[in-house]
Structures are given as C-alpha cells and as structure tokens.
Amino acid sequence: MMSISRLIIYLLLIAAAATTVSATDHIVGANRGWNPGINYTLWANNHTFYVGDFISFRYQKTQYNVIEVNKTGYDNCTLDGAIGNWSSGKDFILLNESQRYYFICGTGGCFNGMKVTIRVLPLPSPPSSTVAASNHSSASTAVCRSIFGVFFMVLASLF
C-alpha cells in the first residue's frame, strides 16, 4: 500500500511536469540538413525562435562545420567576429539571448549558400486569464485529461 507522503510526492511531480515549458529544437534545413544549395533564409523565415530554444545542424562532419559569426562575417563569408565553432556533425546550440544570430559554414560552404541568420525573440508573456479562458478552453481540457490520465496510470502502477 502507498503512504500518503509518497502519493503527495507523485502528485507534485505530475503537476511540475504539466507546467514545464519545453524548448523547441529547430533542425536547420529540416530533412535536408546543413548542405550547399539550400535556401536557409526561406527556412528561417518559416520558424519563430524564442529564448531557450535550440538550433541544431546536421551534416557530414568531414566536409562541413558551423561557425557563429557577426554580421560582417555573415555578409562576407569570413570568420570575422567568430563567436563559436562546432564540428560534430550533429550540433545543438542553445539560443539563450534575445538577439540576431549569424551562422556560416567555415569550410567554404558559405559561398554555396550554407549560411543562416535568425532572430531570437524573448519568451512571450502568458495571456491574461480572461483571454486564456476564452481562447484555450479546449486545450486546457485536453491538458487536464492527459494529466489525470497520467495520474491514474501512476496510481495504478503503484498498487
């Protein structure tokens, strides 16, 4: 039989998991990855980046890399103002500031379009309770259902 204190701990863990905001991982180029001949400006324009999100680059590590540079380095495909350097072939970069970021391939791929610039926005403020109640009632209901579903599954597994 489960003690009341263990039940309370499980309930608190479930509540904490339900309120956690998860970051988005934006995979550059989607299924095409970080390769020459792809319009990364178009790709970036179809994404909204927020502080705490990740941008990830997937590529052949023997051929390419990722360099974070300043605007001059981005515009001229040079390493001017290099801020970061990644070369694992599967790089995850935390976007921890609200600013414009510039990334290029430093092995020459930049001249073939391997460069992307993104604007990272601050996290949006939560909506007011009246707007949230009217606009998100069905989403709230779905979240509540899934929380209670998890809760009952946890309870069932403990008894």
N, CA and C atoms as an extended XYZ file, in Angstrom:
477
Properties=species:S:1:pos:R:3:atomname:S:1:resname:S:1:resid:I:1 pbc="F F F"
N         0.850       -1.181        0.000 N   MET     1
C         0.000        0.000        0.000 CA  MET     1
C         0.892        1.239        0.000 C   MET     1
N         0.456        2.291       -0.645 N   MET     2
C         1.251        3.506       -0.751 CA  MET     2
C         0.925        4.446        0.408 C   MET     2
N         1.977        5.064        0.935 N   SER     3
C         1.750        6.037        2.005 CA  SER     3
C         1.262        7.351        1.419 C   SER     3
N         0.629        8.150        2.254 N   ILE     4
C         0.109        9.454        1.825 CA  ILE     4
C         1.252       10.361        1.367 C   ILE     4
N         2.383       10.309        2.035 N   SER     5
C         3.503       11.177        1.644 CA  SER     5
C         4.026       10.825        0.253 C   SER     5
N         4.076        9.537       -0.083 N   ARG     6
C         4.509        9.154       -1.432 CA  ARG     6
C         3.497        9.600       -2.474 C   ARG     6
N         2.223        9.504       -2.146 N   LEU     7
C         1.174        9.947       -3.059 CA  LEU     7
C         1.296       11.442       -3.323 C   LEU     7
N         1.554       12.213       -2.287 N   ILE     8
C         1.710       13.667       -2.440 CA  ILE     8
C         2.919       13.976       -3.308 C   ILE     8
N         4.005       13.259       -3.110 N   ILE     9
C         5.209       13.478       -3.923 CA  ILE     9
C         4.907       13.189       -5.390 C   ILE     9
N         4.212       12.094       -5.682 N   TYR    10
C         3.854       11.781       -7.063 CA  TYR    10
C         2.956       12.848       -7.661 C   TYR    10
N         1.998       13.336       -6.892 N   LEU    11
C         1.114       14.395       -7.384 CA  LEU    11
C         1.892       15.660       -7.700 C   LEU    11
N         2.847       16.007       -6.838 N   LEU    12
C         3.672       17.198       -7.092 CA  LEU    12
C         4.535       17.026       -8.330 C   LEU    12
N         5.077       15.840       -8.537 N   LEU    13
C         5.875       15.586       -9.737 CA  LEU    13
C         5.034       15.697      -10.995 C   LEU    13
N         3.834       15.174      -10.957 N   ILE    14
C         2.942       15.263      -12.114 CA  ILE    14
C         2.579       16.714      -12.380 C   ILE    14
N         2.281       17.473      -11.336 N   ALA    15
C         1.937       18.890      -11.513 CA  ALA    15
C         3.119       19.666      -12.075 C   ALA    15
N         4.328       19.378      -11.594 N   ALA    16
C         5.517       20.076      -12.103 CA  ALA    16
C         5.746       19.743      -13.567 C   ALA    16
N         5.573       18.499      -13.937 N   ALA    17
C         5.758       18.110      -15.341 CA  ALA    17
C         4.728       18.779      -16.238 C   ALA    17
N         3.520       18.963      -15.739 N   ALA    18
C         2.465       19.571      -16.550 CA  ALA    18
C         2.704       21.052      -16.787 C   ALA    18
N         3.409       21.718      -15.884 N   THR    19
C         3.625       23.155      -16.025 CA  THR    19
C         4.958       23.492      -16.670 C   THR    19
N         5.780       22.501      -16.948 N   THR    20
C         7.075       22.746      -17.555 CA  THR    20
C         6.905       23.172      -19.007 C   THR    20
N         7.610       24.228      -19.395 N   VAL    21
C         7.593       24.682      -20.782 CA  VAL    21
C         8.787       24.043      -21.472 C   VAL    21
N         8.537       23.419      -22.601 N   SER    22
C         9.637       22.764      -23.293 CA  SER    22
C        10.149       23.643      -24.422 C   SER    22
N        11.428       23.545      -24.660 N   ALA    23
C        12.065       24.295      -25.740 CA  ALA    23
C        11.854       23.563      -27.056 C   ALA    23
N        11.939       24.305      -28.134 N   THR    24
C        11.833       23.727      -29.470 CA  THR    24
C        13.228       23.543      -30.040 C   THR    24
N        13.439       22.428      -30.701 N   ASP    25
C        14.692       22.185      -31.416 CA  ASP    25
C        14.415       22.431      -32.895 C   ASP    25
N        15.013       23.484      -33.437 N   HIS    26
C        14.838       23.833      -34.845 CA  HIS    26
C        15.982       23.202      -35.638 C   HIS    26
N        15.671       22.192      -36.442 N   ILE    27
C        16.691       21.494      -37.224 CA  ILE    27
C        16.888       22.261      -38.532 C   ILE    27
N        18.061       22.858      -38.692 N   VAL    28
C        18.342       23.679      -39.869 CA  VAL    28
C        18.224       22.837      -41.132 C   VAL    28
N        17.409       23.334      -42.062 N   GLY    29
C        17.197       22.623      -43.313 CA  GLY    29
C        16.255       21.449      -43.220 C   GLY    29
N        15.676       21.220      -42.033 N   ALA    30
C        14.764       20.097      -41.794 CA  ALA    30
C        15.413       18.793      -42.272 C   ALA    30
N        14.726       18.020      -43.098 N   ASN    31
C        15.267       16.714      -43.507 CA  ASN    31
C        16.417       16.820      -44.509 C   ASN    31
N        16.675       18.022      -45.036 N   ARG    32
C        17.789       18.197      -45.983 CA  ARG    32
C        19.089       18.558      -45.266 C   ARG    32
N        18.992       18.992      -44.029 N   GLY    33
C        20.179       19.263      -43.228 CA  GLY    33
C        20.947       20.501      -43.646 C   GLY    33
N        22.197       20.527      -43.237 N   TRP    34
C        23.128       21.640      -43.465 CA  TRP    34
C        23.998       21.255      -44.648 C   TRP    34
N        23.579       21.669      -45.836 N   ASN    35
C        24.240       21.287      -47.086 CA  ASN    35
C        24.189       22.443      -48.077 C   ASN    35
N        25.047       22.436      -49.091 N   PRO    36
C        25.020       23.503      -50.098 CA  PRO    36
C        23.723       23.492      -50.910 C   PRO    36
N        23.399       24.656      -51.453 N   GLY    37
C        22.289       24.762      -52.387 CA  GLY    37
C        20.903       24.809      -51.764 C   GLY    37
N        20.800       25.066      -50.468 N   ILE    38
C        19.502       25.133      -49.796 CA  ILE    38
C        19.243       26.587      -49.394 C   ILE    38
N        18.006       27.030      -49.555 N   ASN    39
C        17.642       28.400      -49.204 CA  ASN    39
C        17.345       28.471      -47.704 C   ASN    39
N        18.377       28.760      -46.920 N   TYR    40
C        18.212       28.811      -45.471 CA  TYR    40
C        17.475       30.065      -45.013 C   TYR    40
N        17.451       31.103      -45.829 N   THR    41
C        16.665       32.290      -45.489 CA  THR    41
C        15.189       31.927      -45.484 C   THR    41
N        14.748       31.202      -46.491 N   LEU    42
C        13.366       30.749      -46.551 CA  LEU    42
C        13.051       29.842      -45.363 C   LEU    42
N        13.956       28.921      -45.061 N   TRP    43
C        13.762       28.027      -43.917 CA  TRP    43
C        13.597       28.839      -42.632 C   TRP    43
N        14.502       29.795      -42.380 N   ALA    44
C        14.460       30.597      -41.153 CA  ALA    44
C        13.192       31.437      -41.071 C   ALA    44
N        12.736       31.952      -42.209 N   ASN    45
C        11.531       32.781      -42.212 CA  ASN    45
C        10.270       31.989      -41.862 C   ASN    45
N        10.336       30.686      -41.949 N   ASN    46
C         9.194       29.841      -41.603 CA  ASN    46
C         9.240       29.328      -40.169 C   ASN    46
N        10.149       29.865      -39.375 N   HIS    47
C        10.292       29.456      -37.969 CA  HIS    47
C        10.245       30.676      -37.068 C   HIS    47
N         9.750       30.475      -35.868 N   THR    48
C         9.806       31.509      -34.832 CA  THR    48
C        10.697       30.969      -33.723 C   THR    48
N        11.727       31.711      -33.409 N   PHE    49
C        12.719       31.291      -32.425 CA  PHE    49
C        12.525       32.090      -31.138 C   PHE    49
N        12.559       31.390      -30.011 N   TYR    50
C        12.435       32.037      -28.708 CA  TYR    50
C        13.645       31.698      -27.848 C   TYR    50
N        13.930       32.574      -26.889 N   VAL    51
C        14.998       32.315      -25.927 CA  VAL    51
C        14.719       30.971      -25.260 C   VAL    51
N        15.740       30.144      -25.182 N   GLY    52
C        15.611       28.818      -24.596 CA  GLY    52
C        15.448       27.721      -25.631 C   GLY    52
N        15.144       28.085      -26.875 N   ASP    53
C        15.071       27.102      -27.951 CA  ASP    53
C        16.479       26.659      -28.346 C   ASP    53
N        16.541       25.623      -29.157 N   PHE    54
C        17.799       25.150      -29.724 CA  PHE    54
C        17.723       25.259      -31.232 C   PHE    54
N        18.872       25.505      -31.840 N   ILE    55
C        19.008       25.366      -33.281 CA  ILE    55
C        20.030       24.242      -33.469 C   ILE    55
N        19.681       23.293      -34.324 N   SER    56
C        20.616       22.181      -34.499 CA  SER    56
C        20.966       22.020      -35.971 C   SER    56
N        22.193       21.640      -36.181 N   PHE    57
C        22.761       21.471      -37.518 CA  PHE    57
C        23.152       20.016      -37.687 C   PHE    57
N        22.718       19.399      -38.800 N   ARG    58
C        23.052       18.006      -39.124 CA  ARG    58
C        23.780       17.999      -40.452 C   ARG    58
N        24.992       17.441      -40.475 N   TYR    59
C        25.827       17.491      -41.678 CA  TYR    59
C        26.929       16.450      -41.594 C   TYR    59
N        27.668       16.290      -42.709 N   GLN    60
C        28.824       15.394      -42.726 CA  GLN    60
C        30.000       16.123      -42.085 C   GLN    60
N        30.431       15.625      -40.939 N   LYS    61
C        31.463       16.334      -40.172 CA  LYS    61
C        32.829       16.356      -40.865 C   LYS    61
N        33.043       15.494      -41.827 N   THR    62
C        34.321       15.516      -42.544 CA  THR    62
C        34.340       16.591      -43.633 C   THR    62
N        33.175       17.148      -43.964 N   GLN    63
C        33.106       18.137      -45.038 CA  GLN    63
C        32.744       19.542      -44.574 C   GLN    63
N        31.896       19.643      -43.538 N   TYR    64
C        31.360       20.947      -43.150 CA  TYR    64
C        31.534       21.198      -41.666 C   TYR    64
N        31.194       22.404      -41.253 N   ASN    65
C        31.154       22.775      -39.849 CA  ASN    65
C        30.153       23.914      -39.679 C   ASN    65
N        30.058       24.436      -38.484 N   VAL    66
C        29.175       25.568      -38.196 CA  VAL    66
C        29.987       26.572      -37.396 C   VAL    66
N        29.982       27.810      -37.870 N   ILE    67
C        30.673       28.896      -37.169 CA  ILE    67
C        29.644       29.989      -36.895 C   ILE    67
N        29.572       30.416      -35.632 N   GLU    68
C        28.760       31.597      -35.327 CA  GLU    68
C        29.657       32.816      -35.509 C   GLU    68
N        29.186       33.768      -36.311 N   VAL    69
C        29.974       34.963      -36.631 CA  VAL    69
C        29.126       36.216      -36.395 C   VAL    69
N        29.740       37.366      -36.626 N   ASN    70
C        28.994       38.622      -36.578 CA  ASN    70
C        28.418       38.912      -37.964 C   ASN    70
N        27.733       40.036      -38.107 N   LYS    71
C        27.081       40.372      -39.377 CA  LYS    71
C        28.093       40.502      -40.518 C   LYS    71
N        29.250       41.079      -40.252 N   THR    72
C        30.278       41.233      -41.285 CA  THR    72
C        30.753       39.872      -41.785 C   THR    72
N        31.017       38.960      -40.859 N   GLY    73
C        31.427       37.611      -41.236 CA  GLY    73
C        30.353       36.902      -42.035 C   GLY    73
N        29.104       37.120      -41.653 N   TYR    74
C        27.977       36.516      -42.371 CA  TYR    74
C        27.866       37.084      -43.784 C   TYR    74
N        27.904       38.410      -43.902 N   ASP    75
C        27.744       39.055      -45.208 CA  ASP    75
C        28.865       38.692      -46.177 C   ASP    75
N        30.099       38.529      -45.650 N   ASN    76
C        31.271       38.300      -46.497 CA  ASN    76
C        31.780       36.856      -46.482 C   ASN    76
N        31.083       35.984      -45.776 N   CYS    77
C        31.534       34.580      -45.654 CA  CYS    77
C        32.964       34.487      -45.145 C   CYS    77
N        33.238       35.245      -44.091 N   THR    78
C        34.554       35.195      -43.455 CA  THR    78
C        34.377       34.853      -41.978 C   THR    78
N        35.463       34.553      -41.334 N   LEU    79
C        35.422       34.218      -39.917 CA  LEU    79
C        35.545       35.456      -39.031 C   LEU    79
N        35.327       36.644      -39.611 N   ASP    80
C        35.364       37.877      -38.817 CA  ASP    80
C        34.379       37.786      -37.664 C   ASP    80
N        34.863       38.083      -36.493 N   GLY    81
C        33.998       38.089      -35.320 CA  GLY    81
C        33.470       36.713      -34.953 C   GLY    81
N        34.268       35.664      -35.218 N   ALA    82
C        33.817       34.306      -34.876 CA  ALA    82
C        33.540       34.208      -33.382 C   ALA    82
N        32.364       33.683      -33.062 N   ILE    83
C        31.918       33.591      -31.670 CA  ILE    83
C        31.909       32.143      -31.196 C   ILE    83
N        31.589       31.229      -32.104 N   GLY    84
C        31.529       29.818      -31.752 CA  GLY    84
C        31.888       28.957      -32.937 C   GLY    84
N        32.307       27.717      -32.651 N   ASN    85
C        32.738       26.792      -33.691 CA  ASN    85
C        32.274       25.394      -33.310 C   ASN    85
N        31.505       24.749      -34.188 N   TRP    86
C        31.004       23.402      -33.943 CA  TRP    86
C        31.357       22.521      -35.134 C   TRP    86
N        31.687       21.251      -34.858 N   SER    87
C        32.098       20.373      -35.952 CA  SER    87
C        31.763       18.908      -35.707 C   SER    87
N        30.774       18.631      -34.890 N   SER    88
C        30.443       17.236      -34.562 CA  SER    88
C        29.590       16.552      -35.620 C   SER    88
N        28.941       17.338      -36.501 N   GLY    89
C        28.020       16.770      -37.474 CA  GLY    89
C        26.596       16.691      -36.963 C   GLY    89
N        26.431       16.901      -35.679 N   LYS    90
C        25.110       16.901      -35.041 CA  LYS    90
C        25.181       17.871      -33.870 C   LYS    90
N        25.125       19.154      -34.200 N   ASP    91
C        25.360       20.204      -33.212 CA  ASP    91
C        24.054       20.810      -32.712 C   ASP    91
N        23.923       20.921      -31.402 N   PHE    92
C        22.774       21.552      -30.760 CA  PHE    92
C        23.265       22.830      -30.094 C   PHE    92
N        22.712       23.961      -30.501 N   ILE    93
C        23.167       25.253      -29.994 CA  ILE    93
C        22.007       25.919      -29.269 C   ILE    93
N        22.222       26.228      -27.994 N   LEU    94
C        21.208       26.886      -27.184 CA  LEU    94
C        21.110       28.356      -27.571 C   LEU    94
N        19.899       28.808      -27.827 N   LEU    95
C        19.648       30.216      -28.147 CA  LEU    95
C        19.245       30.888      -26.833 C   LEU    95
N        20.244       31.379      -26.109 N   ASN    96
C        19.991       31.855      -24.748 CA  ASN    96
C        19.827       33.364      -24.617 C   ASN    96
N        19.866       34.083      -25.731 N   GLU    97
C        19.677       35.530      -25.681 CA  GLU    97
C        18.725       35.973      -26.778 C   GLU    97
N        17.978       37.023      -26.482 N   SER    98
C        17.096       37.619      -27.481 CA  SER    98
C        17.956       38.541      -28.346 C   SER    98
N        18.290       38.083      -29.535 N   GLN    99
C        19.175       38.825      -30.432 CA  GLN    99
C        19.151       38.175      -31.813 C   GLN    99
N        19.885       38.747      -32.743 N   ARG   100
C        20.077       38.136      -34.054 CA  ARG   100
C        21.353       37.293      -33.985 C   ARG   100
N        21.249       36.073      -34.508 N   TYR   101
C        22.391       35.159      -34.585 CA  TYR   101
C        22.749       34.968      -36.049 C   TYR   101
N        24.052       34.775      -36.318 N   TYR   102
C        24.553       34.544      -37.673 CA  TYR   102
C        25.409       33.274      -37.661 C   TYR   102
N        25.080       32.342      -38.541 N   PHE   103
C        25.828       31.091      -38.648 CA  PHE   103
C        26.248       30.875      -40.094 C   PHE   103
N        27.486       30.414      -40.271 N   ILE   104
C        28.000       30.089      -41.603 CA  ILE   104
C        28.741       28.754      -41.544 C   ILE   104
N        28.982       28.180      -42.717 N   CYS   105
C        29.890       27.050      -42.828 CA  CYS   105
C        31.270       27.634      -43.096 C   CYS   105
N        32.233       27.259      -42.270 N   GLY   106
C        33.576       27.823      -42.374 CA  GLY   106
C        34.514       27.061      -43.278 C   GLY   106
N        34.025       26.028      -43.966 N   THR   107
C        34.900       25.243      -44.839 CA  THR   107
C        34.696       25.601      -46.311 C   THR   107
N        34.067       26.742      -46.567 N   GLY   108
C        33.825       27.180      -47.936 CA  GLY   108
C        32.383       27.040      -48.371 C   GLY   108
N        31.589       26.288      -47.630 N   GLY   109
C        30.193       26.093      -47.981 CA  GLY   109
C        29.371       27.372      -47.940 C   GLY   109
N        29.827       28.348      -47.184 N   CYS   110
C        29.113       29.623      -47.090 CA  CYS   110
C        28.929       30.239      -48.476 C   CYS   110
N        29.934       30.097      -49.321 N   PHE   111
C        29.852       30.670      -50.672 CA  PHE   111
C        28.827       29.931      -51.548 C   PHE   111
N        28.392       28.749      -51.106 N   ASN   112
C        27.364       27.982      -51.811 CA  ASN   112
C        26.036       27.997      -51.048 C   ASN   112
N        25.844       29.034      -50.230 N   GLY   113
C        24.571       29.218      -49.547 CA  GLY   113
C        24.472       28.657      -48.150 C   GLY   113
N        25.541       28.065      -47.639 N   MET   114
C        25.483       27.483      -46.298 CA  MET   114
C        25.700       28.565      -45.245 C   MET   114
N        24.657       29.395      -45.081 N   LYS   115
C        24.652       30.412      -44.048 CA  LYS   115
C        23.209       30.707      -43.693 C   LYS   115
N        22.992       31.008      -42.434 N   VAL   116
C        21.640       31.296      -41.963 CA  VAL   116
C        21.723       32.331      -40.848 C   VAL   116
N        20.776       33.247      -40.862 N   THR   117
C        20.650       34.213      -39.787 CA  THR   117
C        19.252       34.087      -39.209 C   THR   117
N        19.163       34.163      -37.893 N   ILE   118
C        17.874       34.035      -37.221 CA  ILE   118
C        17.732       35.138      -36.180 C   ILE   118
N        16.507       35.514      -35.927 N   ARG   119
C        16.191       36.483      -34.866 CA  ARG   119
C        15.494       35.728      -33.755 C   ARG   119
N        16.068       35.803      -32.553 N   VAL   120
C        15.515       35.109      -31.394 CA  VAL   120
C        14.737       36.120      -30.555 C   VAL   120
N        13.489       35.785      -30.294 N   LEU   121
C        12.589       36.662      -29.553 CA  LEU   121
C        12.553       36.277      -28.077 C   LEU   121
N        12.247       37.248      -27.207 N   PRO   122
C        12.049       36.883      -25.799 CA  PRO   122
C        10.817       35.997      -25.672 C   PRO   122
N        10.758       35.232      -24.609 N   LEU   123
C         9.584       34.391      -24.392 CA  LEU   123
C         8.350       35.269      -24.290 C   LEU   123
N         7.250       34.864      -24.927 N   PRO   124
C         6.031       35.671      -24.848 CA  PRO   124
C         5.448       35.615      -23.439 C   PRO   124
N         4.786       36.694      -23.050 N   SER   125
C         4.109       36.730      -21.759 CA  SER   125
C         2.905       35.809      -21.811 C   SER   125
N         2.584       35.185      -20.682 N   PRO   126
C         1.383       34.353      -20.684 CA  PRO   126
C         0.153       35.228      -20.903 C   PRO   126
N        -0.861       34.712      -21.585 N   PRO   127
C        -2.067       35.512      -21.830 CA  PRO   127
C        -2.807       35.793      -20.533 C   PRO   127
N        -3.590       36.853      -20.527 N   SER   128
C        -4.382       37.161      -19.341 CA  SER   128
C        -5.396       36.052      -19.124 C   SER   128
N        -5.885       35.918      -17.903 N   SER   129
C        -6.760       34.795      -17.579 CA  SER   129
C        -8.064       34.831      -18.364 C   SER   129
N        -8.606       36.008      -18.650 N   THR   130
C        -9.862       36.052      -19.397 CA  THR   130
C        -9.649       35.658      -20.847 C   THR   130
N        -8.558       36.115      -21.452 N   VAL   131
C        -8.262       35.738      -22.826 CA  VAL   131
C        -7.915       34.259      -22.882 C   VAL   131
N        -7.137       33.806      -21.918 N   ALA   132
C        -6.746       32.404      -21.889 CA  ALA   132
C        -7.962       31.508      -21.717 C   ALA   132
N        -8.886       31.913      -20.882 N   ALA   133
C       -10.065       31.095      -20.639 CA  ALA   133
C       -10.928       30.985      -21.891 C   ALA   133
N       -11.064       32.078      -22.623 N   SER   134
C       -11.920       32.027      -23.799 CA  SER   134
C       -11.242       31.379      -24.993 C   SER   134
N        -9.929       31.573      -25.156 N   ASN   135
C        -9.229       31.066      -26.332 CA  ASN   135
C        -8.678       29.663      -26.178 C   ASN   135
N        -8.448       29.235      -24.960 N   HIS   136
C        -7.728       27.983      -24.770 CA  HIS   136
C        -8.506       26.970      -23.939 C   HIS   136
N        -9.817       27.073      -23.888 N   SER   137
C       -10.569       26.161      -23.043 CA  SER   137
C       -10.441       24.724      -23.526 C   SER   137
N       -10.483       24.483      -24.829 N   SER   138
C       -10.376       23.102      -25.312 CA  SER   138
C        -8.972       22.560      -25.091 C   SER   138
N        -7.951       23.408      -25.249 N   ALA   139
C        -6.578       22.961      -24.986 CA  ALA   139
C        -6.411       22.651      -23.499 C   ALA   139
N        -6.982       23.483      -22.640 N   SER   140
C        -6.894       23.254      -21.201 CA  SER   140
C        -7.579       21.956      -20.832 C   SER   140
N        -8.712       21.696      -21.443 N   THR   141
C        -9.432       20.462      -21.166 CA  THR   141
C        -8.588       19.255      -21.572 C   THR   141
N        -7.953       19.345      -22.735 N   ALA   142
C        -7.114       18.233      -23.201 CA  ALA   142
C        -5.932       18.026      -22.259 C   ALA   142
N        -5.314       19.113      -21.803 N   VAL   143
C        -4.180       19.008      -20.880 CA  VAL   143
C        -4.634       18.382      -19.582 C   VAL   143
N        -5.773       18.838      -19.051 N   CYS   144
C        -6.290       18.272      -17.801 CA  CYS   144
C        -6.553       16.785      -17.951 C   CYS   144
N        -7.151       16.397      -19.078 N   ARG   145
C        -7.426       14.983      -19.301 CA  ARG   145
C        -6.136       14.173      -19.319 C   ARG   145
N        -5.109       14.702      -20.001 N   SER   146
C        -3.862       13.946      -20.072 CA  SER   146
C        -3.175       13.892      -18.711 C   SER   146
N        -3.273       14.958      -17.925 N   ILE   147
C        -2.673       14.952      -16.580 CA  ILE   147
C        -3.366       13.918      -15.714 C   ILE   147
N        -4.710       13.917      -15.746 N   PHE   148
C        -5.436       12.939      -14.941 CA  PHE   148
C        -5.181       11.526      -15.439 C   PHE   148
N        -5.038       11.359      -16.736 N   GLY   149
C        -4.723       10.044      -17.274 CA  GLY   149
C        -3.386        9.538      -16.760 C   GLY   149
N        -2.379       10.400      -16.785 N   VAL   150
C        -1.058       10.034      -16.260 CA  VAL   150
C        -1.149        9.745      -14.780 C   VAL   150
N        -1.884       10.582      -14.047 N   PHE   151
C        -2.039       10.421      -12.611 CA  PHE   151
C        -2.611        9.038      -12.299 C   PHE   151
N        -3.691        8.668      -12.993 N   PHE   152
C        -4.313        7.374      -12.710 CA  PHE   152
C        -3.420        6.228      -13.150 C   PHE   152
N        -2.644        6.392      -14.200 N   MET   153
C        -1.714        5.330      -14.609 CA  MET   153
C        -0.642        5.143      -13.556 C   MET   153
N        -0.129        6.259      -13.004 N   VAL   154
C         0.878        6.169      -11.948 CA  VAL   154
C         0.286        5.493      -10.726 C   VAL   154
N        -0.922        5.900      -10.334 N   LEU   155
C        -1.570        5.287       -9.184 CA  LEU   155
C        -1.767        3.793       -9.404 C   LEU   155
N        -2.234        3.435      -10.572 N   ALA   156
C        -2.492        2.021      -10.849 CA  ALA   156
C        -1.204        1.201      -10.795 C   ALA   156
N        -0.113        1.800      -11.240 N   SER   157
C         1.150        1.053      -11.236 CA  SER   157
C         1.727        0.888       -9.838 C   SER   157
N         1.290        1.715       -8.911 N   LEU   158
C         1.838        1.660       -7.561 CA  LEU   158
C         1.079        0.708       -6.659 C   LEU   158
N        -0.108        0.335       -7.041 N   PHE   159
C        -0.909       -0.547       -6.193 CA  PHE   159
C        -0.889       -1.964       -6.687 C   PHE   159
